[in-house]
């Protein structure tokens, strides 16, 4: 991973994303771009945001504000030589982030998760959801106040799709840095008869393509998918949850994060969540 992009909107949620991004980029020795997207058309005249500035002057002011914000929250001792700061004017936050990610050929986009108990808004129609749906690379959402200390256990829930294999391959790049265990799991309803056979096929196919040995495969049977997954994450002390953003409504995670069920998964909003979009593996 040569380049990481972190989107900042000055919220408390983005502070956690910033700190996590800095820690990870330092760990893997990658370049970090910190980005703020602003809409000049919505600004009002204030001392701090004078709308009479030229676009060039305004962009410069915004960049200074962004850099000061980051330094203040990272401490003045932070080494910024591998960090670039940029402010971009655009009425669409998602469009600006994705365009910049494509230009940079970013390996990962960081964003803040929208606070405790708001996983529904994060996954169901929010700006972050739109980002996940359209981003050209994986998106890593960080919960409020979450701090990267170490990554020992990563949980990837699979629906046995071909794109899952490519997603795990990408995920293993992060896992390798920390020598973390990737736990690939499938939770099937008790009525599902061929889950074990599918898991064996998936395991064989994945190990042919992924050169990372610290991967476990497990299949579980439960009609209470939400409840079981929540218990499982706590039991294995997961540090990171991974998912594949799919377009089919029958997919595993789309079932889990159904509007009525997502309210029961508040525990997931306490863990960083990395999302891979299947369209990027087509």
C-alpha positions in Angstrom: 0.0 0.0 0.0 1.8 3.1 -1.3 -0.8 5.7 -0.8 -3.6 6.3 1.8 -6.3 9.0 1.6 -8.0 10.3 4.7 -11.1 12.4 4.4 -11.6 15.1 7.1 -14.8 17.0 7.8 -13.7 18.4 11.2 -16.1 16.2 13.1 -15.2 14.2 16.2 -15.6 11.1 14.0 -13.0 12.2 11.6 -10.4 12.8 14.3 -10.4 9.0 15.0 -10.0 8.3 11.3 -7.1 10.7 11.1 -5.3 9.2 14.0 -5.8 5.7 12.8 -4.7 6.6 9.2 -1.5 8.3 10.5 -0.7 5.3 12.7 -1.3 2.8 9.9 0.6 4.8 7.3 3.5 5.1 9.6 3.5 1.4 10.3 3.5 0.4 6.6 5.6 3.4 5.5 3.1 4.7 3.0 2.3 8.2 1.8 -0.8 9.8 3.5 -3.0 12.4 1.9 -5.4 14.3 4.2 -8.3 15.8 2.3 -11.0 18.2 3.2 -13.9 18.9 0.7 -15.7 22.2 1.1 -18.6 23.8 -0.8 -18.0 27.5 -1.2 -21.6 28.1 -2.4 -22.9 27.3 1.0 -20.6 29.6 3.0 -21.8 32.6 4.9 -19.7 35.7 5.6 -17.8 35.2 8.9 -14.4 36.3 10.1 -13.0 32.8 9.7 -14.6 32.1 6.3 -14.6 35.3 4.3 -16.6 34.6 1.2 -15.0 37.6 -0.6 -11.7 35.8 -0.9 -10.7 34.6 -4.3 -11.0 30.9 -5.0 -7.2 30.6 -4.8 -7.0 32.5 -1.5 -9.9 30.5 -0.1 -8.3 27.2 -1.0 -5.1 28.3 0.7 -7.0 29.3 3.8 -8.8 26.0 3.9 -5.5 24.1 3.5 -4.0 26.0 6.4 -7.1 25.3 8.5 -6.8 21.6 7.7 -3.1 21.4 8.5 -3.6 23.2 11.8 -6.5 20.9 12.7 -4.5 17.8 12.1 -1.4 19.0 13.9 -3.5 20.1 16.9 -5.1 16.6 17.2 -1.9 14.7 16.4 0.3 16.7 18.7 2.9 19.2 17.5 5.6 16.5 17.4 4.0 14.7 14.5 6.3 14.2 11.5 4.5 15.6 8.5 7.1 14.8 5.9 5.0 11.9 4.6 1.7 13.7 4.9 0.2 15.9 2.3 -2.7 18.3 3.1 -5.2 19.4 0.5 -8.5 21.2 0.4 -10.8 20.8 -2.6 -13.9 22.8 -3.5 -16.7 20.6 -4.7 -20.5 20.4 -4.1 -20.2 16.6 -3.9 -18.0 15.2 -1.2 -18.1 11.7 -2.6 -17.2 12.8 -6.1 -14.2 14.9 -4.8 -12.9 12.1 -2.7 -13.2 9.4 -5.4 -11.7 11.7 -8.0 -8.7 12.3 -5.8 -8.4 8.7 -4.9 -8.2 7.8 -8.6 -5.6 10.5 -9.3 -3.5 9.3 -6.4 -4.2 5.6 -7.2 -4.9 5.3 -3.5 -4.9 1.9 -1.9 -7.2 2.8 0.9 -9.7 5.6 1.9 -10.2 6.4 5.5 -13.4 8.0 6.8 -15.1 8.4 10.2 -17.9 6.2 11.3 -20.9 8.3 12.3 -20.8 7.7 16.0 -22.0 5.1 18.5 -25.3 3.5 17.7 -25.6 5.0 14.2 -24.4 2.0 12.1 -27.7 2.3 10.2 -26.9 5.7 8.9 -23.4 4.6 8.1 -24.5 1.6 6.0 -27.9 2.6 4.8 -27.9 5.7 2.6 -25.3 8.0 4.3 -22.4 9.8 2.6 -20.2 7.0 3.8 -22.5 4.4 2.3 -22.3 6.3 -1.0 -18.6 6.4 -0.8 -18.4 2.7 -0.2 -20.6 2.1 -3.2 -18.6 4.2 -5.6 -15.0 4.3 -4.2 -12.3 2.9 -6.5 -10.5 1.3 -3.6 -11.4 -0.2 -0.1 -12.9 2.2 2.5 -12.0 1.9 6.1 -14.5 3.5 8.5 -13.3 4.3 12.0 -15.5 4.6 15.1 -15.4 7.7 17.3 -12.4 7.7 19.6 -11.0 4.4 18.3 -7.2 4.2 18.5 -5.0 1.9 16.6 -2.8 -0.1 19.0 -2.4 -3.4 17.2 -4.4 -5.6 14.9 -4.4 -9.2 16.0 -7.7 -10.5 14.7 -9.6 -9.6 11.5 -13.0 -11.2 10.8 -14.1 -11.6 7.2 -17.7 -12.9 6.7 -18.0 -14.6 3.4 -21.0 -15.5 1.1 -18.7 -17.7 -1.0 -18.5 -15.3 -3.9 -15.6 -15.0 -6.3 -15.0 -11.4 -5.3 -14.5 -12.5 -1.7 -11.3 -14.1 -2.7 -9.9 -10.9 -4.2 -11.1 -9.0 -1.1 -9.3 -11.4 1.3 -6.1 -11.0 -0.9 -6.2 -7.3 -0.4 -7.0 -7.7 3.3 -4.0 -9.9 3.8 -1.7 -7.0 2.9 -2.9 -5.2 6.0 -2.9 -8.4 8.1 0.7 -9.2 7.1 2.0 -6.0 8.5 0.7 -6.9 12.0 1.0 -10.7 11.6 -2.7 -10.8 12.3 -5.0 -13.7 12.0 -7.8 -13.5 9.3 -10.8 -15.4 10.4 -13.0 -16.2 7.4 -16.4 -17.2 8.6 -19.8 -18.1 7.1 -22.9 -18.1 9.1 -25.6 -20.2 7.5 -29.2 -20.8 8.5 -29.9 -24.3 9.9 -31.8 -25.1 6.8 -28.7 -24.7 4.6 -27.4 -28.1 3.7 -24.3 -27.5 1.5 -22.5 -24.8 3.6 -19.7 -27.1 4.6 -19.1 -28.2 1.0 -19.1 -24.6 -0.2 -16.6 -23.6 2.5 -14.2 -26.3 1.4 -14.4 -25.1 -2.2 -14.0 -21.5 -1.2 -11.0 -22.4 1.0 -9.3 -24.3 -1.8 -9.8 -21.5 -4.3 -8.7 -18.8 -1.9 -5.5 -20.6 -0.8 -4.5 -21.0 -4.5 -4.6 -17.2 -4.9 -3.7 -15.7 -1.5 -0.2 -16.1 -0.3 -0.8 -15.6 3.4 -0.8 -18.5 5.8 -2.4 -17.0 8.9 -6.0 -17.6 7.8 -8.6 -19.7 9.6 -11.9 -21.0 8.0 -15.0 -21.7 10.0 -18.6 -22.3 9.2 -21.4 -21.8 11.8 -25.1 -22.7 11.7 -27.5 -20.2 13.3 -30.9 -18.8 12.6 -30.0 -15.8 14.7 -27.3 -14.4 12.4 -27.1 -11.0 14.0 -26.9 -12.3 17.5 -24.3 -14.9 16.6 -22.0 -12.5 14.7 -22.1 -10.1 17.6 -21.1 -12.8 20.1 -18.4 -14.1 17.7 -16.8 -10.7 17.3 -16.6 -10.4 21.1 -15.4 -13.9 21.6 -12.4 -13.7 19.2 -11.7 -10.1 20.3 -11.9 -8.8 16.7 -9.9 -5.7 15.9 -11.3 -5.2 12.5 -14.4 -6.3 10.6 -14.2 -6.8 6.8 -17.1 -7.0 4.3 -17.7 -7.1 0.6 -20.1 -4.4 -0.7 -22.4 -6.3 -3.0 -25.2 -5.2 -5.4 -27.4 -8.3 -4.9 -30.0 -8.0 -2.2 -29.6 -11.7 -1.3 -26.0 -11.4 -0.3 -24.9 -12.2 3.3 -24.1 -8.7 4.5 -27.2 -7.1 2.8 -29.3 -9.6 4.8 -27.4 -8.6 8.0 -27.7 -4.9 7.5 -31.3 -4.9 6.6 -33.0 -1.7 7.9 -34.9 -3.5 10.7 -32.0 -5.6 11.8 -29.1 -3.2 11.8 -30.4 -1.6 15.1 -29.4 -4.8 16.8 -25.8 -4.5 15.6 -24.6 -1.5 17.6 -21.6 -3.5 18.8 -20.2 -3.4 15.3 -20.1 0.4 15.4 -17.4 0.0 18.0 -15.1 -1.7 15.6 -13.3 -0.4 12.5 -15.0 -1.7 9.3 -13.2 -2.1 6.0 -15.4 -2.5 2.9 -14.4 -3.8 -0.5 -16.6 -3.1 -3.4 -17.2 -6.1 -5.7 -17.3 -3.9 -8.8 -13.6 -3.1 -8.3 -12.8 -6.8 -8.8 -14.8 -7.3 -12.0 
